[in-house]
């Protein structure tokens, strides 16, 4: 009787090596993923996850090693070749046209035609069928620029499904999603896997990997440190494999010692196309206090911070810093008065991606780093090196362009810059978005120490665990209004979840 040969892996990488100047990004990495499997690839920022997936997707070429699809050796000189072979990738930075519709974005480069002309009816029908089949909250005619960040993620996934990709690579796909959107994404991924698709889920979020994946591979410093069936491991083991040490998970920081009110808003209102996006919002933040803002994305949190920071002036209401009205001041004047800001969108608002890391870290410190009106290159390098060291930023050098850093390392760099300003008020949005577990612990500690040094912190986060870990008080926003206020002890997951859904606490 002839013994049946096992099915070849849908995707296999053998001995992959990739070097960059000063960095060994992948050090003889092996990875094997079966058809119909959701395989998680984990590791800290800079561990080599994105580099490995870029090689599989044809964006980068390995210095050594082999790639196989369905047991056949392959090599891709470009992403176009990988797409033709049935591989699709959603990267951390979206590649979308804001002025075009969902349909136009999805079909771009693969437009259906009829008699040599674009067949718009066929395009809308195909996209609508995909949306309905996978339960996505989109409409084919929606303008992408009008969509929340989390919904744009779904457009990127639609692009892969439209091109009939059988191997889907998702690089930190939940970094921009709310918990509810994450749950919907997981339902989509499970459905795709059940149809025989292969999912490579790149993440550093322990609970998400345990919830959605079948198997997991962990990288540290470019090498594989763990391969396991997900059901055979746990959060502590994954964290240790990622960091090389035991990590204290779910730490709740003790409450601070609030002092005088430093930042206050009164009846802050921003009109929307229908009802206000900010509806008479009044808050106070004291020195030595972290005030957390919880809420499902799109309920006014972003607009509140933008109004305080000066990025988008409110239609009415007052903003007071140390008791003085600052509503009419520019962003630069507000920063000079004592407001630091870590924005939600680190690429578009928080940094200059094409500029050097050192130059990005010098923003706001120009006077301190200059002499007789000229910036001092050595002072800029020394300043940048100190932030890189303190916050564990991984980069080839401080001369590397900001865009060459991983998303998590960009986040650490920008937060380090803002904390170094030592401003009385810190506005911080999604401080650990895209950041690995080891860095989350460090960032939380830095924010707690910043508060304990007497600063006022206004924290906006989609992670309820983060809100509960750091906040002395929690405000919940719903439909542009503050609908509930909780002390640290009162801010349970159940109470916060009820208020976020518009229920009465």
C-alpha positions as a Python dict, from the first residue, in 0.01 Angstrom:
ca = {
    (1, 'X'): (0, 0, 0),
    (2, 'X'): (146, 335, -103),
    (3, 'X'): (188, 581, 182),
    (4, 'X'): (13, 911, 112),
    (5, 'X'): (250, 1207, 94),
    (6, 'X'): (169, 1499, 326),
    (7, 'X'): (37, 1816, 168),
    (8, 'X'): (313, 2072, 113),
    (9, 'X'): (297, 2390, 317),
    (10, 'X'): (108, 2675, 155),
    (11, 'X'): (397, 2906, 247),
    (12, 'X'): (747, 2807, 352),
    (13, 'X'): (1054, 3017, 416),
    (14, 'X'): (1385, 2841, 473),
    (15, 'X'): (1698, 2998, 617),
    (16, 'X'): (1605, 3357, 533),
    (17, 'X'): (1885, 3607, 594),
    (18, 'X'): (1852, 3982, 547),
    (19, 'X'): (2114, 4241, 636),
    (20, 'X'): (2092, 4617, 646),
    (21, 'X'): (2380, 4852, 732),
    (22, 'X'): (2457, 4782, 1097),
    (23, 'X'): (2158, 4548, 1140),
    (24, 'X'): (2102, 4175, 1088),
    (25, 'X'): (1726, 4191, 1046),
    (26, 'X'): (1665, 3819, 972),
    (27, 'X'): (1913, 3555, 1088),
    (28, 'X'): (1841, 3220, 916),
    (29, 'X'): (1466, 3229, 979),
    (30, 'X'): (1246, 2927, 902),
    (31, 'X'): (867, 2961, 878),
    (32, 'X'): (607, 2710, 756),
    (33, 'X'): (233, 2782, 725),
    (34, 'X'): (-40, 2545, 608),
    (35, 'X'): (-339, 2628, 388),
    (36, 'X'): (-640, 2731, 594),
    (37, 'X'): (-419, 2833, 887),
    (38, 'X'): (-401, 3161, 1075),
    (39, 'X'): (-36, 3184, 1173),
    (40, 'X'): (78, 3460, 1407),
    (41, 'X'): (423, 3611, 1372),
    (42, 'X'): (525, 3791, 1690),
    (43, 'X'): (818, 3992, 1815),
    (44, 'X'): (919, 4326, 1957),
    (45, 'X'): (959, 4631, 1734),
    (46, 'X'): (1268, 4574, 1523),
    (47, 'X'): (1266, 4196, 1575),
    (48, 'X'): (1247, 4135, 1199),
    (49, 'X'): (877, 4059, 1147),
    (50, 'X'): (802, 4325, 887),
    (51, 'X'): (1131, 4259, 706),
    (52, 'X'): (1048, 3889, 675),
    (53, 'X'): (702, 3962, 538),
    (54, 'X'): (842, 4223, 298),
    (55, 'X'): (1066, 3951, 156),
    (56, 'X'): (770, 3717, 109),
    (57, 'X'): (577, 3998, -62),
    (58, 'X'): (860, 4089, -299),
    (59, 'X'): (930, 4432, -148),
    (60, 'X'): (1276, 4324, -41),
    (61, 'X'): (1518, 4055, -155),
    (62, 'X'): (1680, 3808, 87),
    (63, 'X'): (2058, 3787, 111),
    (64, 'X'): (2022, 3413, 160),
    (65, 'X'): (1748, 3150, 191),
    (66, 'X'): (1457, 3015, -14),
    (67, 'X'): (1082, 3073, -55),
    (68, 'X'): (823, 2809, -145),
    (69, 'X'): (453, 2830, -233),
    (70, 'X'): (267, 2501, -228),
    (71, 'X'): (601, 2319, -231),
    (72, 'X'): (728, 2503, -541),
    (73, 'X'): (1032, 2732, -515),
    (74, 'X'): (952, 3096, -596),
    (75, 'X'): (1125, 3431, -597),
    (76, 'X'): (968, 3773, -637),
    (77, 'X'): (1146, 4075, -775),
    (78, 'X'): (847, 4297, -698),
    (79, 'X'): (516, 4310, -513),
    (80, 'X'): (340, 4283, -849),
    (81, 'X'): (493, 3938, -900),
    (82, 'X'): (385, 3833, -550),
    (83, 'X'): (31, 3953, -619),
    (84, 'X'): (22, 3756, -943),
    (85, 'X'): (123, 3448, -741),
    (86, 'X'): (-172, 3500, -503),
    (87, 'X'): (-5, 3684, -215),
    (88, 'X'): (-154, 4003, -73),
    (89, 'X'): (-27, 4229, 203),
    (90, 'X'): (-180, 4504, 414),
    (91, 'X'): (103, 4713, 555),
    (92, 'X'): (97, 4943, 857),
    (93, 'X'): (85, 5251, 635),
    (94, 'X'): (-224, 5249, 414),
    (95, 'X'): (-191, 5294, 37),
    (96, 'X'): (-524, 5457, -42),
    (97, 'X'): (-650, 5752, -246),
    (98, 'X'): (-850, 5973, -9),
    (99, 'X'): (-1037, 6155, -286),
    (100, 'X'): (-1164, 5836, -452),
    (101, 'X'): (-1449, 5604, -354),
    (102, 'X'): (-1412, 5266, -188),
    (103, 'X'): (-1484, 5098, -523),
    (104, 'X'): (-1223, 5302, -710),
    (105, 'X'): (-961, 5223, -445),
    (106, 'X'): (-1039, 4852, -446),
    (107, 'X'): (-1029, 4803, -823),
    (108, 'X'): (-733, 5035, -890),
    (109, 'X'): (-487, 4851, -1111),
    (110, 'X'): (-730, 4565, -1177),
    (111, 'X'): (-1029, 4746, -1326),
    (112, 'X'): (-1302, 4543, -1500),
    (113, 'X'): (-1361, 4657, -1856),
    (114, 'X'): (-1630, 4623, -2118),
    (115, 'X'): (-1552, 4698, -2483),
    (116, 'X'): (-1230, 4860, -2375),
    (117, 'X'): (-1393, 5094, -2121),
    (118, 'X'): (-1416, 5080, -1744),
    (119, 'X'): (-1724, 4882, -1642),
    (120, 'X'): (-1835, 5076, -1334),
    (121, 'X'): (-2147, 4867, -1281),
    (122, 'X'): (-1943, 4545, -1268),
    (123, 'X'): (-1693, 4712, -1035),
    (124, 'X'): (-1958, 4830, -788),
    (125, 'X'): (-2133, 4493, -799),
    (126, 'X'): (-1812, 4300, -730),
    (127, 'X'): (-1713, 4526, -440),
    (128, 'X'): (-2064, 4525, -293),
    (129, 'X'): (-2072, 4144, -301),
    (130, 'X'): (-1738, 4124, -118),
    (131, 'X'): (-1854, 4373, 144),
    (132, 'X'): (-2174, 4178, 207),
    (133, 'X'): (-2005, 3839, 205),
    (134, 'X'): (-1752, 3935, 469),
    (135, 'X'): (-1976, 4157, 682),
    (136, 'X'): (-1772, 4476, 644),
    (137, 'X'): (-1918, 4811, 743),
    (138, 'X'): (-1860, 4991, 416),
    (139, 'X'): (-2047, 5115, 115),
    (140, 'X'): (-1899, 5099, -235),
    (141, 'X'): (-1969, 5470, -290),
    (142, 'X'): (-1811, 5596, 36),
    (143, 'X'): (-1529, 5847, -16),
    (144, 'X'): (-1222, 5701, 154),
    (145, 'X'): (-1107, 6038, 288),
    (146, 'X'): (-1431, 6063, 487),
    (147, 'X'): (-1385, 5724, 657),
    (148, 'X'): (-1244, 5676, 1008),
    (149, 'X'): (-896, 5527, 1024),
    (150, 'X'): (-1031, 5193, 1144),
    (151, 'X'): (-1268, 5161, 850),
    (152, 'X'): (-991, 5237, 601),
    (153, 'X'): (-826, 4916, 718),
    (154, 'X'): (-1124, 4728, 579),
    (155, 'X'): (-1070, 4891, 240),
    (156, 'X'): (-715, 4756, 233),
    (157, 'X'): (-842, 4406, 311),
    (158, 'X'): (-1106, 4442, 38),
    (159, 'X'): (-828, 4515, -212),
    (160, 'X'): (-671, 4177, -132),
    (161, 'X'): (-1000, 3989, -152),
    (162, 'X'): (-1083, 4154, -486),
    (163, 'X'): (-752, 4031, -628),
    (164, 'X'): (-831, 3678, -506),
    (165, 'X'): (-523, 3655, -287),
    (166, 'X'): (-491, 3310, -127),
    (167, 'X'): (-210, 3412, 108),
    (168, 'X'): (-293, 3723, 311),
    (169, 'X'): (-25, 3905, 512),
    (170, 'X'): (-159, 4151, 768),
    (171, 'X'): (113, 4361, 931),
    (172, 'X'): (-14, 4489, 1268),
    (173, 'X'): (-371, 4502, 1132),
    (174, 'X'): (-537, 4591, 1463),
    (175, 'X'): (-308, 4885, 1544),
    (176, 'X'): (-574, 5128, 1415),
    (177, 'X'): (-886, 4934, 1514),
    (178, 'X'): (-1121, 4964, 1809),
    (179, 'X'): (-1194, 4648, 2011),
    (180, 'X'): (-1526, 4602, 1830),
    (181, 'X'): (-1360, 4648, 1490),
    (182, 'X'): (-1091, 4401, 1593),
    (183, 'X'): (-1355, 4142, 1675),
    (184, 'X'): (-1513, 4195, 1334),
    (185, 'X'): (-1174, 4160, 1167),
    (186, 'X'): (-1115, 3831, 1347),
    (187, 'X'): (-1450, 3702, 1221),
    (188, 'X'): (-1342, 3794, 868),
    (189, 'X'): (-1006, 3620, 909),
    (190, 'X'): (-1167, 3303, 1047),
    (191, 'X'): (-1405, 3297, 754),
    (192, 'X'): (-1120, 3340, 506),
    (193, 'X'): (-919, 3062, 671),
    (194, 'X'): (-1222, 2833, 664),
    (195, 'X'): (-1232, 2882, 287),
    (196, 'X'): (-872, 2756, 263),
    (197, 'X'): (-690, 3088, 262),
    (198, 'X'): (-360, 3122, 446),
    (199, 'X'): (-335, 3411, 692),
    (200, 'X'): (-9, 3552, 825),
    (201, 'X'): (-103, 3770, 1120),
    (202, 'X'): (185, 3994, 1229),
    (203, 'X'): (128, 4132, 1577),
    (204, 'X'): (273, 4194, 1920),
    (205, 'X'): (-61, 4188, 2106),
    (206, 'X'): (-65, 3878, 2320),
    (207, 'X'): (-438, 3848, 2380),
    (208, 'X'): (-518, 3893, 2009),
    (209, 'X'): (-270, 3627, 1899),
    (210, 'X'): (-413, 3384, 2152),
    (211, 'X'): (-767, 3466, 2040),
    (212, 'X'): (-733, 3432, 1662),
    (213, 'X'): (-429, 3225, 1560),
    (214, 'X'): (-378, 2849, 1518),
    (215, 'X'): (1, 2856, 1549),
    (216, 'X'): (258, 3116, 1647),
    (217, 'X'): (621, 3189, 1566),
    (218, 'X'): (816, 3441, 1778),
    (219, 'X'): (1119, 3640, 1659),
    (220, 'X'): (1374, 3818, 1877),
    (221, 'X'): (1668, 4007, 1729),
    (222, 'X'): (1602, 3847, 1391),
    (223, 'X'): (1597, 3487, 1515),
    (224, 'X'): (1316, 3242, 1589),
    (225, 'X'): (1283, 3196, 1967),
    (226, 'X'): (953, 3002, 1976),
    (227, 'X'): (734, 2787, 1753),
    (228, 'X'): (415, 2657, 1909),
    (229, 'X'): (53, 2566, 1859),
    (230, 'X'): (-133, 2859, 2009),
    (231, 'X'): (-336, 2635, 2237),
    (232, 'X'): (-12, 2504, 2391),
    (233, 'X'): (122, 2843, 2505),
    (234, 'X'): (12, 3145, 2711),
    (235, 'X'): (73, 3516, 2750),
    (236, 'X'): (364, 3481, 2991),
    (237, 'X'): (552, 3237, 2767),
    (238, 'X'): (497, 3452, 2458),
    (239, 'X'): (612, 3767, 2639),
    (240, 'X'): (925, 3590, 2762),
    (241, 'X'): (1003, 3461, 2412),
    (242, 'X'): (962, 3813, 2270),
    (243, 'X'): (1166, 4000, 2529),
    (244, 'X'): (1405, 3740, 2670),
    (245, 'X'): (1285, 3809, 3024),
    (246, 'X'): (982, 3773, 3248),
    (247, 'X'): (740, 4062, 3194),
    (248, 'X'): (492, 4197, 3447),
    (249, 'X'): (162, 4198, 3261),
    (250, 'X'): (-155, 4394, 3349),
    (251, 'X'): (14, 4623, 3602),
    (252, 'X'): (-227, 4875, 3755),
    (253, 'X'): (-42, 5186, 3874),
    (254, 'X'): (-140, 5330, 4213),
    (255, 'X'): (-329, 5661, 4205),
    (256, 'X'): (-141, 5988, 4193),
    (257, 'X'): (-167, 6294, 4415),
    (258, 'X'): (-366, 6553, 4220),
    (259, 'X'): (-292, 6921, 4278),
    (260, 'X'): (-433, 7235, 4121),
    (261, 'X'): (-626, 7241, 3794),
    (262, 'X'): (-379, 7299, 3509),
    (263, 'X'): (-596, 7238, 3202),
    (264, 'X'): (-969, 7300, 3168),
    (265, 'X'): (-1228, 7324, 2893),
    (266, 'X'): (-1572, 7476, 2931),
    (267, 'X'): (-1863, 7406, 2695),
    (268, 'X'): (-1627, 7317, 2410),
    (269, 'X'): (-1833, 7266, 2095),
    (270, 'X'): (-1738, 7163, 1740),
    (271, 'X'): (-2017, 7147, 1484),
    (272, 'X'): (-2042, 6849, 1249),
    (273, 'X'): (-2237, 6794, 928),
    (274, 'X'): (-2538, 6693, 1138),
    (275, 'X'): (-2510, 6699, 1516),
    (276, 'X'): (-2200, 6839, 1693),
    (277, 'X'): (-1890, 6618, 1708),
    (278, 'X'): (-1812, 6795, 2036),
    (279, 'X'): (-2118, 6893, 2236),
    (280, 'X'): (-2049, 7135, 2525),
    (281, 'X'): (-1758, 6934, 2666),
    (282, 'X'): (-1621, 7052, 3001),
    (283, 'X'): (-1325, 6876, 3161),
    (284, 'X'): (-1053, 6949, 3416),
    (285, 'X'): (-706, 6794, 3446),
    (286, 'X'): (-496, 6856, 3756),
    (287, 'X'): (-125, 6853, 3815),
    (288, 'X'): (-12, 6506, 3923),
    (289, 'X'): (-313, 6340, 3758),
    (290, 'X'): (-385, 6122, 3455),
    (291, 'X'): (-734, 6172, 3316),
    (292, 'X'): (-825, 5897, 3073),
    (293, 'X'): (-1074, 5943, 2790),
    (294, 'X'): (-1249, 5620, 2693),
    (295, 'X'): (-1490, 5572, 2406),
    (296, 'X'): (-1544, 5395, 2079),
    (297, 'X'): (-1353, 5568, 1798),
    (298, 'X'): (-1548, 5852, 1639),
    (299, 'X'): (-1721, 5980, 1952),
    (300, 'X'): (-1531, 6308, 1984),
    (301, 'X'): (-1204, 6208, 2152),
    (302, 'X'): (-987, 6307, 1856),
    (303, 'X'): (-1170, 6638, 1810),
    (304, 'X'): (-1132, 6720, 2180),
    (305, 'X'): (-755, 6679, 2173),
    (306, 'X'): (-726, 6861, 1839),
    (307, 'X'): (-916, 7158, 1983),
    (308, 'X'): (-695, 7173, 2293),
    (309, 'X'): (-374, 7137, 2092),
    (310, 'X'): (-480, 7407, 1846),
    (311, 'X'): (-498, 7182, 1541),
    (312, 'X'): (-869, 7246, 1490),
    (313, 'X'): (-1033, 7547, 1658),
    (314, 'X'): (-1368, 7487, 1830),
    (315, 'X'): (-1678, 7672, 1725),
    (316, 'X'): (-1749, 7784, 2081),
    (317, 'X'): (-1634, 7730, 2436),
    (318, 'X'): (-1318, 7807, 2631),
    (319, 'X'): (-979, 7638, 2683),
    (320, 'X'): (-782, 7743, 2991),
    (321, 'X'): (-419, 7666, 3074),
    (322, 'X'): (-320, 7769, 3427),
    (323, 'X'): (-641, 7971, 3434),
    (324, 'X'): (-562, 8173, 3119),
    (325, 'X'): (-761, 8146, 2797),
    (326, 'X'): (-553, 7997, 2515),
    (327, 'X'): (-828, 7930, 2261),
    (328, 'X'): (-705, 8202, 2026),
    (329, 'X'): (-339, 8098, 2032),
    (330, 'X'): (-151, 7908, 1762),
    (331, 'X'): (-11, 7559, 1803),
    (332, 'X'): (337, 7703, 1853),
    (333, 'X'): (212, 7946, 2117),
    (334, 'X'): (29, 7670, 2302),
    (335, 'X'): (341, 7453, 2306),
    (336, 'X'): (542, 7748, 2438),
    (337, 'X'): (279, 7800, 2707),
    (338, 'X'): (319, 7443, 2828),
    (339, 'X'): (136, 7184, 2617),
    (340, 'X'): (309, 6879, 2469),
    (341, 'X'): (121, 6650, 2233),
    (342, 'X'): (159, 6293, 2110),
    (343, 'X'): (-93, 6279, 1823),
    (344, 'X'): (-288, 5974, 1711),
    (345, 'X'): (-148, 5996, 1358),
    (346, 'X'): (228, 5978, 1411),
    (347, 'X'): (313, 5993, 1039),
    (348, 'X'): (93, 6281, 919),
    (349, 'X'): (86, 6496, 1233),
    (350, 'X'): (359, 6380, 1470),
    (351, 'X'): (662, 6361, 1243),
    (352, 'X'): (828, 6437, 911),
    (353, 'X'): (874, 6085, 768),
    (354, 'X'): (1134, 6188, 510),
    (355, 'X'): (1352, 6377, 759),
    (356, 'X'): (1623, 6220, 971),
    (357, 'X'): (1533, 6070, 1308),
    (358, 'X'): (1765, 6322, 1475),
    (359, 'X'): (1588, 6614, 1306),
    (360, 'X'): (1247, 6482, 1412),
    (361, 'X'): (1365, 6458, 1771),
    (362, 'X'): (1498, 6816, 1756),
    (363, 'X'): (1154, 6962, 1679),
    (364, 'X'): (1062, 7212, 1950),
    (365, 'X'): (1418, 7221, 2086),
    (366, 'X'): (1569, 7439, 1813),
    (367, 'X'): (1655, 7730, 2042),
    (368, 'X'): (1815, 7498, 2294),
    (369, 'X'): (2019, 7324, 2022),
    (370, 'X'): (2135, 7642, 1848),
    (371, 'X'): (2414, 7890, 1905),
    (372, 'X'): (2408, 8242, 1762),
    (373, 'X'): (2111, 8150, 1548),
    (374, 'X'): (2263, 7837, 1395),
    (375, 'X'): (2173, 7479, 1482),
    (376, 'X'): (2464, 7274, 1616),
    (377, 'X'): (2484, 6931, 1445),
    (378, 'X'): (2669, 6772, 1736),
    (379, 'X'): (2414, 6902, 1985),
    (380, 'X'): (2132, 6760, 1769),
    (381, 'X'): (2301, 6419, 1755),
    (382, 'X'): (2365, 6415, 2130),
    (383, 'X'): (2006, 6518, 2203),
    (384, 'X'): (1870, 6246, 1972),
    (385, 'X'): (2100, 5978, 2114),
    (386, 'X'): (1975, 6051, 2466),
    (387, 'X'): (1610, 6005, 2365),
    (388, 'X'): (1691, 5689, 2166),
    (389, 'X'): (1870, 5540, 2467),
    (390, 'X'): (1607, 5636, 2725),
    (391, 'X'): (1310, 5509, 2527),
    (392, 'X'): (1467, 5206, 2361),
    (393, 'X'): (1421, 5331, 2004),
    (394, 'X'): (1565, 5085, 1753),
    (395, 'X'): (1712, 5246, 1443),
    (396, 'X'): (2017, 5189, 1225),
    (397, 'X'): (2132, 5537, 1332),
    (398, 'X'): (1990, 5875, 1425),
    (399, 'X'): (2069, 5980, 1066),
    (400, 'X'): (1822, 5726, 927),
    (401, 'X'): (1502, 5873, 777),
    (402, 'X'): (1208, 5853, 1017),
    (403, 'X'): (1008, 5645, 770),
    (404, 'X'): (1267, 5363, 783),
    (405, 'X'): (1182, 5293, 1148),
    (406, 'X'): (913, 5040, 1232),
    (407, 'X'): (580, 5189, 1337),
    (408, 'X'): (638, 5107, 1702),
    (409, 'X'): (982, 5267, 1703),
    (410, 'X'): (842, 5581, 1543),
    (411, 'X'): (588, 5590, 1825),
    (412, 'X'): (855, 5553, 2094),
    (413, 'X'): (1067, 5825, 1934),
    (414, 'X'): (782, 6078, 1916),
    (415, 'X'): (666, 6006, 2271),
    (416, 'X'): (1024, 6039, 2393),
    (417, 'X'): (1051, 6379, 2224),
    (418, 'X'): (728, 6503, 2382),
    (419, 'X'): (813, 6379, 2732),
    (420, 'X'): (1155, 6541, 2705),
    (421, 'X'): (983, 6879, 2663),
    (422, 'X'): (885, 6846, 3032),
    (423, 'X'): (568, 7046, 2964),
    (424, 'X'): (311, 7099, 3242),
    (425, 'X'): (42, 6934, 3024),
    (426, 'X'): (79, 6626, 2806),
    (427, 'X'): (-192, 6536, 2556),
    (428, 'X'): (-130, 6175, 2459),
    (429, 'X'): (-334, 5978, 2207),
    (430, 'X'): (-290, 5603, 2166),
    (431, 'X'): (58, 5602, 2329),
    (432, 'X'): (123, 5231, 2277),
    (433, 'X'): (-43, 5181, 1937),
    (434, 'X'): (183, 4955, 1732),
    (435, 'X'): (424, 4907, 2025),
    (436, 'X'): (547, 4571, 2154),
    (437, 'X'): (477, 4434, 2501),
    (438, 'X'): (819, 4518, 2644),
    (439, 'X'): (791, 4877, 2524),
    (440, 'X'): (434, 4905, 2653),
    (441, 'X'): (561, 4837, 3005),
    (442, 'X'): (833, 5100, 2962),
    (443, 'X'): (596, 5362, 2817),
    (444, 'X'): (343, 5309, 3095),
    (445, 'X'): (618, 5351, 3354),
    (446, 'X'): (739, 5670, 3184),
    (447, 'X'): (386, 5817, 3179),
    (448, 'X'): (330, 5728, 3546),
    (449, 'X'): (661, 5890, 3639),
    (450, 'X'): (570, 6198, 3434),
    (451, 'X'): (248, 6228, 3632),
    (452, 'X'): (426, 6173, 3962),
    (453, 'X'): (667, 6456, 3874),
    (454, 'X'): (366, 6688, 3896),
    (455, 'X'): (252, 6703, 3534),
    (456, 'X'): (-106, 6685, 3407),
    (457, 'X'): (-175, 6409, 3154),
    (458, 'X'): (-482, 6376, 2930),
    (459, 'X'): (-479, 6021, 2791),
    (460, 'X'): (-690, 5901, 2499),
    (461, 'X'): (-668, 5528, 2430),
    (462, 'X'): (-870, 5258, 2260),
    (463, 'X'): (-714, 5004, 2499),
    (464, 'X'): (-930, 4982, 2810),
    (465, 'X'): (-652, 4795, 2988),
    (466, 'X'): (-428, 5099, 2930),
    (467, 'X'): (-696, 5341, 3048),
    (468, 'X'): (-744, 5137, 3368),
    (469, 'X'): (-370, 5092, 3426),
    (470, 'X'): (-280, 5462, 3417),
    (471, 'X'): (-585, 5680, 3481),
    (472, 'X'): (-672, 5845, 3811),
    (473, 'X'): (-1008, 5940, 3666),
    (474, 'X'): (-1181, 5811, 3352),
    (475, 'X'): (-1421, 6014, 3139),
    (476, 'X'): (-1633, 5829, 2883),
    (477, 'X'): (-1733, 6005, 2562),
    (478, 'X'): (-2035, 5908, 2357),
    (479, 'X'): (-2168, 6099, 2056),
    (480, 'X'): (-1954, 6403, 2133),
    (481, 'X'): (-2046, 6434, 2500),
    (482, 'X'): (-1889, 6327, 2829),
    (483, 'X'): (-2153, 6085, 2956),
    (484, 'X'): (-1982, 5935, 3260),
    (485, 'X'): (-1697, 5995, 3503),
    (486, 'X'): (-1533, 5716, 3706),
    (487, 'X'): (-1274, 5703, 3978),
    (488, 'X'): (-991, 5453, 3940),
    (489, 'X'): (-1176, 5205, 4160),
    (490, 'X'): (-1508, 5249, 3975),
    (491, 'X'): (-1357, 5209, 3626),
    (492, 'X'): (-1428, 4839, 3573),
    (493, 'X'): (-1444, 4689, 3226),
    (494, 'X'): (-1818, 4636, 3270),
    (495, 'X'): (-1890, 4994, 3377),
    (496, 'X'): (-1676, 5145, 3102),
    (497, 'X'): (-1821, 4919, 2835),
    (498, 'X'): (-2177, 5007, 2932),
    (499, 'X'): (-2106, 5381, 2922),
    (500, 'X'): (-1917, 5353, 2589),
    (501, 'X'): (-2226, 5192, 2438),
    (502, 'X'): (-2443, 5482, 2555),
    (503, 'X'): (-2588, 5303, 2856),
    (504, 'X'): (-2647, 5461, 3194),
    (505, 'X'): (-2379, 5371, 3451),
}
